[in-house]
Protein backbone atom coordinates (compact mmCIF):
# COMPACT_ATOMS: atom_id res chain seq x y z
CA UNK A 1 0.00 0.00 0.00
CA UNK A 2 1.21 3.48 -0.86
CA UNK A 3 -0.10 6.73 0.61
CA UNK A 4 -0.73 9.82 -1.52
CA UNK A 5 -1.62 13.32 -0.38
CA UNK A 6 -2.29 16.42 -2.44
CA UNK A 7 -3.47 20.00 -2.04
CA UNK A 8 -5.52 22.49 -4.05
CA UNK A 9 -7.28 25.76 -3.28
CA UNK A 10 -11.05 25.87 -2.78
CA UNK A 11 -12.71 28.89 -4.33
CA UNK A 12 -14.61 30.49 -1.43
CA UNK A 13 -17.62 31.35 -3.57
CA UNK A 14 -17.97 27.63 -4.44
CA UNK A 15 -17.40 26.09 -1.02
CA UNK A 16 -21.08 25.35 -0.36
CA UNK A 17 -21.44 23.66 -3.76
CA UNK A 18 -18.28 21.61 -3.22
CA UNK A 19 -19.50 20.46 0.17
CA UNK A 20 -22.93 19.62 -1.27
CA UNK A 21 -21.43 17.53 -4.06
CA UNK A 22 -19.21 15.59 -1.67
CA UNK A 23 -22.04 14.98 0.78
CA UNK A 24 -23.56 12.71 -1.88
CA UNK A 25 -20.81 11.52 -4.24
CA UNK A 26 -21.97 9.71 -7.34
CA UNK A 27 -21.87 5.90 -7.04
CA UNK A 28 -20.13 5.54 -10.42
CA UNK A 29 -17.32 7.86 -9.34
CA UNK A 30 -16.83 5.85 -6.14
CA UNK A 31 -16.86 2.62 -8.16
CA UNK A 32 -14.18 3.98 -10.52
CA UNK A 33 -11.99 4.87 -7.54
CA UNK A 34 -12.39 1.44 -6.00
CA UNK A 35 -11.71 -0.30 -9.34
CA UNK A 36 -8.48 1.71 -9.54
CA UNK A 37 -7.36 0.32 -6.14
CA UNK A 38 -8.03 3.57 -4.25
CA UNK A 39 -9.20 3.25 -0.67
CA UNK A 40 -9.26 5.14 2.61
CA UNK A 41 -9.75 8.31 0.56
CA UNK A 42 -10.49 11.56 2.38
CA UNK A 43 -10.65 15.23 1.48
CA UNK A 44 -10.26 17.79 4.26
CA UNK A 45 -10.87 21.55 4.10
CA UNK A 46 -9.21 24.33 6.09
CA UNK A 47 -8.75 28.04 5.38
CA UNK A 48 -9.53 27.74 1.69
CA UNK A 49 -7.33 24.69 1.11
CA UNK A 50 -8.44 21.18 0.23
CA UNK A 51 -6.16 18.38 1.44
CA UNK A 52 -6.62 14.95 -0.12
CA UNK A 53 -5.33 11.67 1.32
CA UNK A 54 -5.70 8.23 -0.23
CA UNK A 55 -4.22 4.77 0.00
CA UNK A 56 -3.35 2.92 -3.21
CA UNK A 57 -3.09 -0.87 -3.27
CA UNK A 58 -2.59 -1.51 -6.99
CA UNK A 59 0.54 -2.21 -9.01
CA UNK A 60 0.46 0.60 -11.61
CA UNK A 61 -0.61 3.93 -10.13
CA UNK A 62 -0.25 5.92 -13.36
CA UNK A 63 -2.35 3.43 -15.36
CA UNK A 64 -5.03 3.31 -12.67
CA UNK A 65 -5.17 7.13 -12.47
CA UNK A 66 -5.46 7.24 -16.29
CA UNK A 67 -8.36 4.77 -16.08
CA UNK A 68 -10.13 7.07 -13.60
CA UNK A 69 -9.49 10.07 -15.87
CA UNK A 70 -10.99 8.18 -18.82
CA UNK A 71 -14.16 7.22 -16.93
CA UNK A 72 -17.09 9.18 -18.39
CA UNK A 73 -18.99 9.58 -15.12
CA UNK A 74 -15.85 10.79 -13.35
CA UNK A 75 -15.25 13.28 -16.16
CA UNK A 76 -18.80 14.65 -15.71
CA UNK A 77 -18.18 14.84 -11.93
CA UNK A 78 -15.00 16.84 -12.53
CA UNK A 79 -16.97 19.28 -14.71
CA UNK A 80 -18.84 20.16 -11.52
CA UNK A 81 -15.97 20.01 -9.01
CA UNK A 82 -13.14 21.58 -11.04
CA UNK A 83 -14.72 25.07 -11.15
CA UNK A 84 -14.80 24.96 -7.33
CA UNK A 85 -11.03 24.58 -7.22
CA UNK A 86 -7.97 26.65 -8.13
CA UNK A 87 -4.55 25.10 -8.52
CA UNK A 88 -1.76 26.28 -6.27
CA UNK A 89 0.63 28.85 -7.70
CA UNK A 90 3.45 26.42 -6.86
CA UNK A 91 1.89 23.46 -8.71
CA UNK A 92 4.00 22.10 -11.55
CA UNK A 93 2.90 22.57 -15.15
CA UNK A 94 0.00 20.22 -15.83
CA UNK A 95 -0.73 19.51 -12.16
CA UNK A 96 -4.21 20.20 -10.85
CA UNK A 97 -3.97 18.81 -7.32
CA UNK A 98 -0.37 19.40 -6.20
CA UNK A 99 1.30 16.41 -4.52
CA UNK A 100 2.27 16.84 -0.89
CA UNK A 101 5.48 15.33 0.43
CA UNK A 102 5.20 12.96 3.36
CA UNK A 103 7.61 14.01 6.11
CA UNK A 104 6.31 11.79 8.92
CA UNK A 105 4.26 8.64 9.32
CA UNK A 106 3.35 6.51 12.34
CA UNK A 107 1.81 3.05 11.95
C-alpha positions in Angstrom: 0.0 0.0 0.0 1.2 3.5 -0.9 -0.1 6.7 0.6 -0.7 9.8 -1.5 -1.6 13.3 -0.4 -2.3 16.4 -2.4 -3.5 20.0 -2.0 -5.5 22.5 -4.1 -7.3 25.8 -3.3 -11.1 25.9 -2.8 -12.7 28.9 -4.3 -14.6 30.5 -1.4 -17.6 31.4 -3.6 -18.0 27.6 -4.4 -17.4 26.1 -1.0 -21.1 25.4 -0.4 -21.4 23.7 -3.8 -18.3 21.6 -3.2 -19.5 20.5 0.2 -22.9 19.6 -1.3 -21.4 17.5 -4.1 -19.2 15.6 -1.7 -22.0 15.0 0.8 -23.6 12.7 -1.9 -20.8 11.5 -4.2 -22.0 9.7 -7.3 -21.9 5.9 -7.0 -20.1 5.5 -10.4 -17.3 7.9 -9.3 -16.8 5.9 -6.1 -16.9 2.6 -8.2 -14.2 4.0 -10.5 -12.0 4.9 -7.5 -12.4 1.4 -6.0 -11.7 -0.3 -9.3 -8.5 1.7 -9.5 -7.4 0.3 -6.1 -8.0 3.6 -4.3 -9.2 3.3 -0.7 -9.3 5.1 2.6 -9.7 8.3 0.6 -10.5 11.6 2.4 -10.6 15.2 1.5 -10.3 17.8 4.3 -10.9 21.5 4.1 -9.2 24.3 6.1 -8.8 28.0 5.4 -9.5 27.7 1.7 -7.3 24.7 1.1 -8.4 21.2 0.2 -6.2 18.4 1.4 -6.6 15.0 -0.1 -5.3 11.7 1.3 -5.7 8.2 -0.2 -4.2 4.8 0.0 -3.3 2.9 -3.2 -3.1 -0.9 -3.3 -2.6 -1.5 -7.0 0.5 -2.2 -9.0 0.5 0.6 -11.6 -0.6 3.9 -10.1 -0.2 5.9 -13.4 -2.4 3.4 -15.4 -5.0 3.3 -12.7 -5.2 7.1 -12.5 -5.5 7.2 -16.3 -8.4 4.8 -16.1 -10.1 7.1 -13.6 -9.5 10.1 -15.9 -11.0 8.2 -18.8 -14.2 7.2 -16.9 -17.1 9.2 -18.4 -19.0 9.6 -15.1 -15.9 10.8 -13.3 -15.2 13.3 -16.2 -18.8 14.7 -15.7 -18.2 14.8 -11.9 -15.0 16.8 -12.5 -17.0 19.3 -14.7 -18.8 20.2 -11.5 -16.0 20.0 -9.0 -13.1 21.6 -11.0 -14.7 25.1 -11.2 -14.8 25.0 -7.3 -11.0 24.6 -7.2 -8.0 26.7 -8.1 -4.6 25.1 -8.5 -1.8 26.3 -6.3 0.6 28.8 -7.7 3.4 26.4 -6.9 1.9 23.5 -8.7 4.0 22.1 -11.5 2.9 22.6 -15.1 0.0 20.2 -15.8 -0.7 19.5 -12.2 -4.2 20.2 -10.8 -4.0 18.8 -7.3 -0.4 19.4 -6.2 1.3 16.4 -4.5 2.3 16.8 -0.9 5.5 15.3 0.4 5.2 13.0 3.4 7.6 14.0 6.1 6.3 11.8 8.9 4.3 8.6 9.3 3.3 6.5 12.3 1.8 3.0 12.0 
